[in-house]
Structure formats: structure tokens, C-alpha cells
Amino acid sequence: FSLKYMHTLKDKPEVFEDDLLNRLYTATELSSMTVTTRQNYDKIMHNELDRLAENAFAREQGFAEGVAEGEARGEAKGKADIAKAMLARDYHTDEISRITGLSEEEIQKLSQSPEIQTEKS
């Protein structure tokens, strides 16, 4: 009886807790719409699905960019830590640059850091 006259219901009955009944109710609700109402509904749903997909893509991109940025920062910090340790042991700037890939200017800046000065003292 419910399935036969479901399209005439104004609200979904509380007894429709079952997933199958919910899907059937939604299907009959859609099929009983006028053409204009269904076109409007389809347009709204299309826009909403596009928005959800754009948000998901943006989150994925943001996550990937964040991971890449974090890796780059970690790599730079690791190189700086190695260069500082080498500076503290009086390695030559050329050798530090060749091993770490840091420029001589970057190494000079690191050599001015207080922790290097303290270790050398």
C-alpha cells in the first residue's frame, strides 16, 4: 500500500528508517515532480555536486601543497643543521657548500648564528 501510494505522501513517514524505503521514497518523490520542478531540481543538484567536487579537489591540492612545502622546509632545515655542525668543526665553506648544496652566502649567514659562535668558544 505504501509503495503504491507513496507518491501522494506529503512527508516521509517515520517508519521509513530502512535505507531501501528511503531510496524508494526519494525516487517516487523525484518521479512525481513536474517537468519544470524536476529541471530546477536537477540544475540545483548539478551545481551542488560541482561545488562539492571543487571543494574536494581544493582540499586535495592544499594537502599536496602542504606536504610538499613541509618536505622542502624539512630538507632545508636538515641541510642547515648539517652545515652548522660542519661550521662548528671548522670545515671550509667550499666543502660545506659541496656537501649540503647550500650557497656560500647561505653558509655565511649560518656561520653568524649564535649557536655556532657558542660552540666555537
Secondary structure as the mmCIF struct_conf table of DSSP 4:
data_model
#
loop_
_struct_conf.conf_type_id
_struct_conf.id
_struct_conf.beg_label_comp_id
_struct_conf.beg_label_asym_id
_struct_conf.beg_label_seq_id
_struct_conf.end_label_comp_id
_struct_conf.end_label_asym_id
_struct_conf.end_label_seq_id
HELX_RH_AL_P HELX_RH_AL_P1 SER A 2 TYR A 5
HELX_RH_3T_P HELX_RH_3T_P1 MET A 6 THR A 8
BEND BEND1 LYS A 10 ASP A 11
TURN_TY1_P TURN_TY1_P1 GLU A 14 GLU A 17
BEND BEND2 ASP A 18 ASP A 18
HELX_RH_AL_P HELX_RH_AL_P2 ASP A 19 SER A 31
TURN_TY1_P TURN_TY1_P2 SER A 32 SER A 32
BEND BEND3 MET A 33 MET A 33
HELX_RH_AL_P HELX_RH_AL_P3 VAL A 35 ALA A 88
TURN_TY1_P TURN_TY1_P3 ARG A 89 ASP A 90
HELX_RH_AL_P HELX_RH_AL_P4 THR A 93 THR A 100
HELX_RH_AL_P HELX_RH_AL_P5 GLU A 104 SER A 111
TURN_TY1_P TURN_TY1_P4 GLN A 112 GLN A 112
BEND BEND4 SER A 113 SER A 113
HELX_RH_AL_P HELX_RH_AL_P6 PRO A 114 LYS A 120
#
